Amino acid sequence: MQEDRTFENKFAPPVRSEKKIGNTTFTVNSFFLEQTKDGVVSKIERLIKDDVRKKAATI
């Protein structure tokens, strides 16, 4: 019988970030899978590098 995985046990607890700009407060909840081959830092580094490559290709 296949195990029924719920939202709560697939993801680590969310990381909540808040940023206030003027009179508006932005709240961002980030969800990450508990069992991944990449950590959060390596994912963010990869996203930044990909963005830099895309911008360099358009210049």
Phi and psi in radians as a Rosetta constraint file:
Dihedral C 1 N 2 CA 2 C 2 CIRCULARHARMONIC -1.344 0.35
Dihedral N 2 CA 2 C 2 N 3 CIRCULARHARMONIC 2.386 0.35
Dihedral C 2 N 3 CA 3 C 3 CIRCULARHARMONIC -1.248 0.35
Dihedral N 3 CA 3 C 3 N 4 CIRCULARHARMONIC 2.310 0.35
Dihedral C 3 N 4 CA 4 C 4 CIRCULARHARMONIC -1.508 0.35
Dihedral N 4 CA 4 C 4 N 5 CIRCULARHARMONIC 1.883 0.35
Dihedral C 4 N 5 CA 5 C 5 CIRCULARHARMONIC -1.629 0.35
Dihedral N 5 CA 5 C 5 N 6 CIRCULARHARMONIC 2.231 0.35
Dihedral C 5 N 6 CA 6 C 6 CIRCULARHARMONIC -1.676 0.35
Dihedral N 6 CA 6 C 6 N 7 CIRCULARHARMONIC 2.961 0.35
Dihedral C 6 N 7 CA 7 C 7 CIRCULARHARMONIC -0.971 0.35
Dihedral N 7 CA 7 C 7 N 8 CIRCULARHARMONIC -0.711 0.35
Dihedral C 7 N 8 CA 8 C 8 CIRCULARHARMONIC -1.128 0.35
Dihedral N 8 CA 8 C 8 N 9 CIRCULARHARMONIC -0.634 0.35
Dihedral C 8 N 9 CA 9 C 9 CIRCULARHARMONIC -1.689 0.35
Dihedral N 9 CA 9 C 9 N 10 CIRCULARHARMONIC -0.003 0.35
Dihedral C 9 N 10 CA 10 C 10 CIRCULARHARMONIC -1.531 0.35
Dihedral N 10 CA 10 C 10 N 11 CIRCULARHARMONIC -0.607 0.35
Dihedral C 10 N 11 CA 11 C 11 CIRCULARHARMONIC -1.974 0.35
Dihedral N 11 CA 11 C 11 N 12 CIRCULARHARMONIC 2.555 0.35
Dihedral C 11 N 12 CA 12 C 12 CIRCULARHARMONIC -1.204 0.35
Dihedral N 12 CA 12 C 12 N 13 CIRCULARHARMONIC 2.823 0.35
Dihedral C 12 N 13 CA 13 C 13 CIRCULARHARMONIC -0.971 0.35
Dihedral N 13 CA 13 C 13 N 14 CIRCULARHARMONIC 2.476 0.35
Dihedral C 13 N 14 CA 14 C 14 CIRCULARHARMONIC -1.156 0.35
Dihedral N 14 CA 14 C 14 N 15 CIRCULARHARMONIC 2.614 0.35
Dihedral C 14 N 15 CA 15 C 15 CIRCULARHARMONIC -1.727 0.35
Dihedral N 15 CA 15 C 15 N 16 CIRCULARHARMONIC 2.145 0.35
Dihedral C 15 N 16 CA 16 C 16 CIRCULARHARMONIC -1.857 0.35
Dihedral N 16 CA 16 C 16 N 17 CIRCULARHARMONIC 2.241 0.35
Dihedral C 16 N 17 CA 17 C 17 CIRCULARHARMONIC -2.120 0.35
Dihedral N 17 CA 17 C 17 N 18 CIRCULARHARMONIC 2.425 0.35
Dihedral C 17 N 18 CA 18 C 18 CIRCULARHARMONIC -2.198 0.35
Dihedral N 18 CA 18 C 18 N 19 CIRCULARHARMONIC 2.425 0.35
Dihedral C 18 N 19 CA 19 C 19 CIRCULARHARMONIC -2.413 0.35
Dihedral N 19 CA 19 C 19 N 20 CIRCULARHARMONIC 2.206 0.35
Dihedral C 19 N 20 CA 20 C 20 CIRCULARHARMONIC -1.779 0.35
Dihedral N 20 CA 20 C 20 N 21 CIRCULARHARMONIC 2.195 0.35
Dihedral C 20 N 21 CA 21 C 21 CIRCULARHARMONIC -2.200 0.35
Dihedral N 21 CA 21 C 21 N 22 CIRCULARHARMONIC 1.966 0.35
Dihedral C 21 N 22 CA 22 C 22 CIRCULARHARMONIC 1.114 0.35
Dihedral N 22 CA 22 C 22 N 23 CIRCULARHARMONIC -2.248 0.35
Dihedral C 22 N 23 CA 23 C 23 CIRCULARHARMONIC -1.659 0.35
Dihedral N 23 CA 23 C 23 N 24 CIRCULARHARMONIC 0.144 0.35
Dihedral C 23 N 24 CA 24 C 24 CIRCULARHARMONIC -1.954 0.35
Dihedral N 24 CA 24 C 24 N 25 CIRCULARHARMONIC 2.293 0.35
Dihedral C 24 N 25 CA 25 C 25 CIRCULARHARMONIC -1.863 0.35
Dihedral N 25 CA 25 C 25 N 26 CIRCULARHARMONIC 2.134 0.35
Dihedral C 25 N 26 CA 26 C 26 CIRCULARHARMONIC -1.711 0.35
Dihedral N 26 CA 26 C 26 N 27 CIRCULARHARMONIC 2.252 0.35
Dihedral C 26 N 27 CA 27 C 27 CIRCULARHARMONIC -2.043 0.35
Dihedral N 27 CA 27 C 27 N 28 CIRCULARHARMONIC 2.205 0.35
Dihedral C 27 N 28 CA 28 C 28 CIRCULARHARMONIC -2.127 0.35
Dihedral N 28 CA 28 C 28 N 29 CIRCULARHARMONIC 2.209 0.35
Dihedral C 28 N 29 CA 29 C 29 CIRCULARHARMONIC -1.828 0.35
Dihedral N 29 CA 29 C 29 N 30 CIRCULARHARMONIC 2.184 0.35
Dihedral C 29 N 30 CA 30 C 30 CIRCULARHARMONIC -1.903 0.35
Dihedral N 30 CA 30 C 30 N 31 CIRCULARHARMONIC 2.272 0.35
Dihedral C 30 N 31 CA 31 C 31 CIRCULARHARMONIC -2.016 0.35
Dihedral N 31 CA 31 C 31 N 32 CIRCULARHARMONIC 2.362 0.35
Dihedral C 31 N 32 CA 32 C 32 CIRCULARHARMONIC -2.286 0.35
Dihedral N 32 CA 32 C 32 N 33 CIRCULARHARMONIC 2.460 0.35
Dihedral C 32 N 33 CA 33 C 33 CIRCULARHARMONIC -1.120 0.35
Dihedral N 33 CA 33 C 33 N 34 CIRCULARHARMONIC 2.468 0.35
Dihedral C 33 N 34 CA 34 C 34 CIRCULARHARMONIC -1.183 0.35
Dihedral N 34 CA 34 C 34 N 35 CIRCULARHARMONIC -0.697 0.35
Dihedral C 34 N 35 CA 35 C 35 CIRCULARHARMONIC -1.898 0.35
Dihedral N 35 CA 35 C 35 N 36 CIRCULARHARMONIC 1.656 0.35
Dihedral C 35 N 36 CA 36 C 36 CIRCULARHARMONIC -2.265 0.35
Dihedral N 36 CA 36 C 36 N 37 CIRCULARHARMONIC 2.757 0.35
Dihedral C 36 N 37 CA 37 C 37 CIRCULARHARMONIC -1.463 0.35
Dihedral N 37 CA 37 C 37 N 38 CIRCULARHARMONIC -0.324 0.35
Dihedral C 37 N 38 CA 38 C 38 CIRCULARHARMONIC -1.899 0.35
Dihedral N 38 CA 38 C 38 N 39 CIRCULARHARMONIC 2.478 0.35
Dihedral C 38 N 39 CA 39 C 39 CIRCULARHARMONIC -1.498 0.35
Dihedral N 39 CA 39 C 39 N 40 CIRCULARHARMONIC 3.021 0.35
Dihedral C 39 N 40 CA 40 C 40 CIRCULARHARMONIC -1.077 0.35
Dihedral N 40 CA 40 C 40 N 41 CIRCULARHARMONIC -0.771 0.35
Dihedral C 40 N 41 CA 41 C 41 CIRCULARHARMONIC -1.088 0.35
Dihedral N 41 CA 41 C 41 N 42 CIRCULARHARMONIC -0.790 0.35
Dihedral C 41 N 42 CA 42 C 42 CIRCULARHARMONIC -1.170 0.35
Dihedral N 42 CA 42 C 42 N 43 CIRCULARHARMONIC -0.567 0.35
Dihedral C 42 N 43 CA 43 C 43 CIRCULARHARMONIC -1.155 0.35
Dihedral N 43 CA 43 C 43 N 44 CIRCULARHARMONIC -0.777 0.35
Dihedral C 43 N 44 CA 44 C 44 CIRCULARHARMONIC -1.134 0.35
Dihedral N 44 CA 44 C 44 N 45 CIRCULARHARMONIC -0.733 0.35
Dihedral C 44 N 45 CA 45 C 45 CIRCULARHARMONIC -1.033 0.35
Dihedral N 45 CA 45 C 45 N 46 CIRCULARHARMONIC -0.767 0.35
Dihedral C 45 N 46 CA 46 C 46 CIRCULARHARMONIC -1.091 0.35
Dihedral N 46 CA 46 C 46 N 47 CIRCULARHARMONIC -0.746 0.35
Dihedral C 46 N 47 CA 47 C 47 CIRCULARHARMONIC -1.090 0.35
Dihedral N 47 CA 47 C 47 N 48 CIRCULARHARMONIC -0.736 0.35
Dihedral C 47 N 48 CA 48 C 48 CIRCULARHARMONIC -1.131 0.35
Dihedral N 48 CA 48 C 48 N 49 CIRCULARHARMONIC -0.806 0.35
Dihedral C 48 N 49 CA 49 C 49 CIRCULARHARMONIC -1.068 0.35
Dihedral N 49 CA 49 C 49 N 50 CIRCULARHARMONIC -0.740 0.35
Dihedral C 49 N 50 CA 50 C 50 CIRCULARHARMONIC -1.074 0.35
Dihedral N 50 CA 50 C 50 N 51 CIRCULARHARMONIC -0.711 0.35
Dihedral C 50 N 51 CA 51 C 51 CIRCULARHARMONIC -1.140 0.35
Dihedral N 51 CA 51 C 51 N 52 CIRCULARHARMONIC -0.722 0.35
Dihedral C 51 N 52 CA 52 C 52 CIRCULARHARMONIC -1.114 0.35
Dihedral N 52 CA 52 C 52 N 53 CIRCULARHARMONIC -0.750 0.35
Dihedral C 52 N 53 CA 53 C 53 CIRCULARHARMONIC -1.074 0.35
Dihedral N 53 CA 53 C 53 N 54 CIRCULARHARMONIC -0.745 0.35
Dihedral C 53 N 54 CA 54 C 54 CIRCULARHARMONIC -1.106 0.35
Dihedral N 54 CA 54 C 54 N 55 CIRCULARHARMONIC -0.743 0.35
Dihedral C 54 N 55 CA 55 C 55 CIRCULARHARMONIC -1.186 0.35
Dihedral N 55 CA 55 C 55 N 56 CIRCULARHARMONIC -0.656 0.35
Dihedral C 55 N 56 CA 56 C 56 CIRCULARHARMONIC -1.168 0.35
Dihedral N 56 CA 56 C 56 N 57 CIRCULARHARMONIC -0.584 0.35
Dihedral C 56 N 57 CA 57 C 57 CIRCULARHARMONIC -1.248 0.35
Dihedral N 57 CA 57 C 57 N 58 CIRCULARHARMONIC -0.439 0.35
Dihedral C 57 N 58 CA 58 C 58 CIRCULARHARMONIC -1.543 0.35
Dihedral N 58 CA 58 C 58 N 59 CIRCULARHARMONIC -0.184 0.35
